[in-house]
Amino acid sequence: MQEKGVRTMGYVTTKDGVEIFYKDWGPKDAQPIHFHHGWPLSSDDWDTQMLFFLEKGYRVIAHDRRGHGRSAQVSEGHDMDHYAADANAVVEHLDLRNAVHIGHSTGGGQVARYVAKYGEPQGRVAKAVLVSAVPPLMLKTDANPEGTPIEVFDGLRSALAANRAQFFLDLASGPFYGFNRPGAKISEGVIRNWWRQGMMGSAKAHYEGIKAFSETDQTGDLKAITVPTLVLQGDDDQIVPYKAAALLQAKLLKNATLKIYEGYPHGMLTTHADVINPDILAFIKS
C-alpha cells in the first residue's frame, strides 16, 4: 500500500534549471528499477514493464527526458551528457541505491553514459539492461562499417522538419514495431500511443536528439561499465542494426549477457513484453 503523503510522481529541477518529470511507484524500501525511454517517446513507453515489476514487488521509476513527454521543452542540452546528468538528478533526488537501470534505444545510450559517469562511481548501480540500444555508435564510419549512413539520419531530420506528425505516424505504423513485415499483427492502439507520446515532446528536442543518438561514440562508456549487464535485441531490428549494436556491446562490456531474439523488431519491449519481461526478471534475480 502506498504510504500516506508520499508522492508517486513529480518534478526534479536539474543544476541547469530544467524540470524533469518522473514517476516513482511501489515500496520505497524495495530494490529500485529505473527505466529510460527511447526517442522521441516518454516514460509512458515503459508502462507494461513498470506494472509487471511493480507486481513482482519492486520499486519502479521512470522519467521523461528533457524536451520529451512532460519534462520542460528547453532549447538546449539535447545531448547524451545532459541526458545522463538529468537521469542522475532523478536518482539523487530519490536517493536510489542498488538500482537496476534499464534503457531502450536512445535510453540505452543514456543508461550507458549514466552508469559509466555517475552510477558506478557513486556506487548506486547493481545491474544494467540495454534493450535494442544505440551504443556504441549508430553512425557508419570506416571504423564502424556495420553502422547506418549519415544520409539516413539526414532523411529523418528532413522528414521531422517537414511534417513531424505524419513522420511519427509512418515510423510507428512501419519499421519501429515491424508492422511493415508480412503477416505482422498490427495494433492500432500501439501506433496511436507511440504517436501520442512523440507529439507531447518538443520538435527541437527531437530534431537535435537524432544527432545525439546517432553520432555519440559510447565505446568508452561501455568499456567503463563493470556491473552485470544484460544486452537484448531482435535480429529484425529495422531501426538499430543489431550487428552494430548488441553484438558490439557484448564485446565491449566487461560483464555482459547477450540474447538475440529471432525476428523481433526494434520495439520488442512492447510487441513481445510477454517474453522480454520474464527474461529481464530472471536476470535481475540471478
Solvent accessible surface area in square Angstrom, and as a share of the most:
residue,aa,sasa,rsa
1,M,241,1.08
2,Q,76,0.34
3,E,99,0.45
4,K,205,0.87
5,G,79,0.76
6,V,49,0.28
7,R,162,0.59
8,T,44,0.26
9,M,106,0.47
10,G,3,0.03
11,Y,97,0.37
12,V,15,0.09
13,T,86,0.50
14,T,11,0.07
15,K,209,0.88
16,D,81,0.42
17,G,52,0.50
18,V,5,0.03
19,E,88,0.39
20,I,0,0.00
21,F,11,0.04
22,Y,9,0.03
23,K,13,0.05
24,D,2,0.01
25,W,58,0.20
26,G,17,0.17
27,P,66,0.42
28,K,55,0.23
29,D,137,0.71
30,A,21,0.16
31,Q,51,0.23
32,P,7,0.05
33,I,0,0.00
34,H,0,0.00
35,F,0,0.00
36,H,0,0.00
37,H,2,0.01
38,G,0,0.00
39,W,18,0.06
40,P,0,0.00
41,L,0,0.00
42,S,0,0.00
43,S,1,0.00
44,D,13,0.07
45,D,14,0.07
46,W,1,0.00
47,D,54,0.28
48,T,73,0.42
49,Q,0,0.00
50,M,0,0.00
51,L,108,0.54
52,F,48,0.20
53,F,0,0.00
54,L,57,0.28
55,E,133,0.60
56,K,91,0.39
57,G,41,0.39
58,Y,24,0.09
59,R,21,0.08
60,V,0,0.00
61,I,0,0.00
62,A,0,0.00
63,H,3,0.01
64,D,0,0.00
65,R,3,0.01
66,R,3,0.01
67,G,0,0.00
68,H,1,0.00
69,G,7,0.07
70,R,78,0.28
71,S,5,0.03
72,A,32,0.24
73,Q,109,0.49
74,V,38,0.22
75,S,56,0.36
76,E,118,0.53
77,G,10,0.09
78,H,11,0.05
79,D,54,0.28
80,M,3,0.01
81,D,67,0.35
82,H,67,0.30
83,Y,2,0.01
84,A,0,0.00
85,A,38,0.29
86,D,2,0.01
87,A,0,0.00
88,N,14,0.07
89,A,20,0.15
90,V,0,0.00
91,V,0,0.00
92,E,78,0.35
93,H,101,0.45
94,L,28,0.14
95,D,72,0.38
96,L,1,0.01
97,R,132,0.48
98,N,87,0.45
99,A,0,0.00
100,V,0,0.00
101,H,0,0.00
102,I,0,0.00
103,G,0,0.00
104,H,1,0.00
105,S,8,0.05
106,T,3,0.02
107,G,0,0.00
108,G,0,0.00
109,G,0,0.00
110,Q,1,0.01
111,V,0,0.00
112,A,0,0.00
113,R,35,0.13
114,Y,0,0.00
115,V,0,0.00
116,A,18,0.14
117,K,101,0.43
118,Y,41,0.15
119,G,0,0.00
120,E,44,0.20
121,P,95,0.60
122,Q,69,0.31
123,G,61,0.58
124,R,26,0.10
125,V,17,0.10
126,A,26,0.20
127,K,27,0.11
128,A,0,0.00
129,V,0,0.00
130,L,1,0.01
131,V,0,0.00
132,S,0,0.00
133,A,1,0.01
134,V,5,0.03
135,P,1,0.01
136,P,7,0.05
137,L,23,0.11
138,M,7,0.03
139,L,30,0.15
140,K,101,0.43
141,T,53,0.31
142,D,153,0.79
143,A,101,0.78
144,N,14,0.07
145,P,89,0.56
146,E,90,0.40
147,G,9,0.08
148,T,17,0.10
149,P,56,0.35
150,I,63,0.32
151,E,120,0.54
152,V,72,0.41
153,F,3,0.01
154,D,66,0.34
155,G,37,0.36
156,L,38,0.19
157,R,33,0.12
158,S,72,0.46
159,A,37,0.28
160,L,7,0.03
161,A,77,0.59
162,A,88,0.68
163,N,83,0.43
164,R,42,0.15
165,A,36,0.28
166,Q,82,0.37
167,F,22,0.09
168,F,0,0.00
169,L,71,0.36
170,D,76,0.39
171,L,20,0.10
172,A,0,0.00
173,S,44,0.28
174,G,9,0.09
175,P,36,0.23
176,F,8,0.03
177,Y,10,0.04
178,G,7,0.06
179,F,14,0.06
180,N,76,0.39
181,R,102,0.37
182,P,135,0.85
183,G,86,0.83
184,A,34,0.27
185,K,193,0.82
186,I,102,0.52
187,S,42,0.27
188,E,97,0.44
189,G,48,0.46
190,V,34,0.20
191,I,8,0.04
192,R,162,0.59
193,N,56,0.29
194,W,1,0.00
195,W,90,0.32
196,R,99,0.36
197,Q,1,0.00
198,G,0,0.00
199,M,59,0.26
200,M,58,0.26
201,G,3,0.03
202,S,10,0.06
203,A,47,0.36
204,K,85,0.36
205,A,0,0.00
206,H,0,0.00
207,Y,88,0.33
208,E,59,0.27
209,G,1,0.01
210,I,0,0.00
211,K,116,0.49
212,A,6,0.05
213,F,15,0.06
214,S,0,0.00
215,E,61,0.27
216,T,32,0.18
217,D,85,0.44
218,Q,2,0.01
219,T,41,0.24
220,G,50,0.48
221,D,17,0.09
222,L,0,0.00
223,K,104,0.44
224,A,54,0.42
225,I,2,0.01
226,T,69,0.40
227,V,21,0.12
228,P,44,0.28
229,T,1,0.00
230,L,9,0.05
231,V,0,0.00
232,L,1,0.01
233,Q,1,0.00
234,G,0,0.00
235,D,56,0.29
236,D,35,0.18
237,D,15,0.08
238,Q,58,0.26
239,I,45,0.23
240,V,1,0.01
241,P,42,0.26
242,Y,54,0.21
243,K,101,0.43
244,A,3,0.02
245,A,0,0.00
246,A,1,0.00
247,L,58,0.29
248,L,52,0.26
249,Q,1,0.01
250,A,27,0.21
251,K,161,0.68
252,L,42,0.21
253,L,11,0.05
254,K,136,0.57
255,N,72,0.37
256,A,38,0.29
257,T,73,0.42
258,L,72,0.36
259,K,86,0.37
260,I,58,0.29
261,Y,12,0.05
262,E,153,0.68
263,G,44,0.43
264,Y,34,0.13
265,P,8,0.05
266,H,0,0.00
267,G,1,0.01
268,M,0,0.00
269,L,3,0.01
270,T,45,0.26
271,T,46,0.27
272,H,51,0.23
273,A,12,0.10
274,D,114,0.59
275,V,53,0.31
276,I,1,0.00
277,N,5,0.03
278,P,58,0.36
279,D,36,0.19
280,I,1,0.00
281,L,22,0.11
282,A,63,0.49
283,F,21,0.09
284,I,12,0.06
285,K,142,0.60
286,S,105,0.68
